[in-house]
Amino acid sequence: MNKLAIMGAMQEEIDPLLEFFKDYKTIEYADNKYYEVNYKGLDIVIAHSKIGKVFASLTASTLIQKFSCDTLLFSGVAGAINSKLNIGDLIVATKLCQHDLDITAFGHPNGYVPGGKVFIDSSKELLEVAKKVAKNENLKVIEGVIATGDQFVHSNERKEFIEKTFKADALEMEGASVAVICDALDVPFFILRAISDSANGEANFDFDEFLNSSAKISSNYLVKIVEEVIKR
């Protein structure tokens, strides 16, 4: 690894990282801000993409192609589908899908378009690092499927559809699009989320209350993963 990209969707998701690294240089590009830092000899670029798949794709592409990052870590929050996930719990994606990608009218499965895949696998090596860190820090981290879509899911009906169709454990709005970019450009990636809401009818209340605390939980764990990556 020569240069590491760290992404979040919202400013609240990267603020704890900027507070931790402190000494960073801000670069403005493509209507966004990118924060460059050197930490223990490793060059890192941090960015929040803004919400949704299009902005996340733009930011991931920029981090890889303009800033020459060769590994990408994503830290943020998600809604739970798996009933075992509680607010503040950590989930790392073994694979990701786009739950709102739908050309089933042409006989294709949900989440698929020709030339693409329903699921994109995360980097096995980075997952192993994450598991080692979780064990060392005595953290409960669930591995599972994360489903991505351009909608903030707040209905049980939609949640049940995604669970049934994709066997997904958590929901968010960026991860799978980042996975598509990294997979196409052959860049190892890792998507980490802390649960901020239950993705049901009470999502708005939960999300506002737990966004900041869950973002800090996710970023604290991510920093430990960065430390482990540097050791290697």
N, C-alpha and C positions, 0 to 999 in steps of 0.2 A: 504494500500500500504506500502510495506516494502522497496522496491528498484525499482527505475525507470530507464528504458532504454530510451535513446534518440538516434535516428538514422538519418543519412543523407546518400545520395548515394556518394557524392563527398566531398573532403576535404573542398572545398569552402562553402559547405552547413553547415558544423559544425564549421568552424573557428569562426563565430560570437558568437557561444555558448561558445567556449573555451575562447574567449576574455572576455566574460561576467563573467563566473565562475572563471576564472583566476587560482586559486590554485587547480591543479589537478595532479593526479598520473598516469603515463603512463604505461600500461601493454601490452606487445607484445604477441600475441597468434594467431595461425592459419594464419600466414602471414599477420597480420593486427595489428593495434594499438587500444587499448581501454583505455578510459580516465575516471578514477574514481574521483568523487568529492562529498563532503558533502555540501549541501546547505540548510541552515536553519533547520538542523537536518535530512534532507532527503538524503539518499544515492542515487547517480545518476551515471550511467555509460553511457558515450557518445562514439559513434563510427560512422565512415563512412564506408559503406559496400564495396565501389567500385561499378561501374555501372553494372546494369543488375540483372535479377531475381536469378541467381545461387548464386552470391556473397551476394545479399540481404538476401536470405534464410539462407545461412551459418552464416551471422552476426546476424540475428534475433535469430536463434537457439542458437548461442553461448551466446548472451546476456541473454537468458532465462535459458539455461541449465547449462552453466559454471558459469555465474555471478549471477544467481538466481534472475534476475529481474522479477517482477510480473506484471508490466504494461509497455507498450511500446508506445512512441510517435515518430512520424516520421516528420521531417521538411525538406523541400527542394523546388525544382522548378518543373514546369510542362509546357507543351504546351497546349494552349487553343483549345478547339473544340467549346464550347459554344460561340456564337458571342457576348454575353454580357460580356465576360471576357476580360479584357485588361491587358497589361503588368503591373505587380506589384499587381494586384488583388489577393485576398486570396480565396482559395477553400478548404473546408474540405470534406473528402469523407464520404458520407452516406453508400456507398457500393463500392466494387472494383471488377474488372474482369480482366481476361487475354485475351486480344484481339488477340493474336497470337497463342493461343491454338486451334488447328484445327484437329479434327478427324471426320469432317463432312462426309467423305467418308464412314463411318460406320453408318451413320444415326443419329449421335449425333449433338446437336446444337453447334455453335461456342462457344468457351470458356469452354467447358465441357469435362471432361473425367470421366469414371466410378469411383465411389468412391469419386468424388469431387463435386463441385458446380460451377455454372456459376458466381454467385455473393456471396461475403462474406460481411456481415454487420459489420460496425464499432461499437465500444462500445457506446451505447446510453447515458450512464452516462458521458463519456468523451466528447461526442458531446454537451451535455447540458452545461458542464463546458465551452467549447469553445464558445458557443453562449452567455453565460453570460459575459465572458470576452470581446467578441466583442462588446456587447451592452455597457458595462462599459467604454470601450476605444473608443467608437464611431467609430468602424472599420467596413467597409463593408466586410462581409465574405459570400461567396456563398456556400451553401451545394449542393453537386452533386455527380454524378458517376464518378469515376476515372478509366480509362482503362490502363492496364500495358502490355508492350510487350518488347521483346528483339530487339527493333529496334528504331532508332531515326526517328520518322515520319516527313517527309518533303514534302509529296505530298498531294495535295487536294483530289486525288482519294482515297488514303488510309484513310485519315481523314474522308471523307464522308462515307466510308464503316463502320468505327468504330462508328461513330455517329448514323448511321441507324441501325446497328446490336445491339449495346449495349446501345443506348441512353446516351452515355458518354458525359461528360462536359469538361474533361481534359485528357491529355495523359502523361504518364511517363514510367519509366523502372524498378520500384522496388516495388511499393506499394502493388499490389495484391499478390505477393509472400510472402511479410511480413504478409499480412492478412491471408494467408493460414497457415503459421507457427503458428501465434498467435491463430487462431481459433482451430487448432488441439491440441494445448497445453493449451487451455482455459485461455489465457492471454488477458486482455482487451487492445485494441490498438486504435490508432488514427492517421490518415494520413493527414497531412497539407501540402499544396503546394501553392507557390506564382507563378504566371504566368510569365514566362521568354521569351516565344516566342509564335508565333501564329500557330505553327505546320503546316505551309504551305511551299511554295517554298522559302520563305525568312527566314526560321527557323535558318539557320546557322548564318546569320548576326545578327538577333535578340538575339539568345542565347548567343553569345560571348559578346554582349554589355550589356545584362541585367542580366546575371547569378549572379554576386556578389550583385547587388542592390536588386534583388528579394530574394536571399538567406537571406539577412539581414532583409528584411521585414517579411519573414516567421519565422526566429529565434526570432526576437523581440516579435512577437505575441506568439510564443511558450513559451518564458520565462514568459510572463504574465499568461499563462495557468498553468505553473508549480507553480507559486505563488498561484494561486487559489486552485490548488490541495493540496498544503501544508496546506492552511487554513482549509481544510476539514479533 
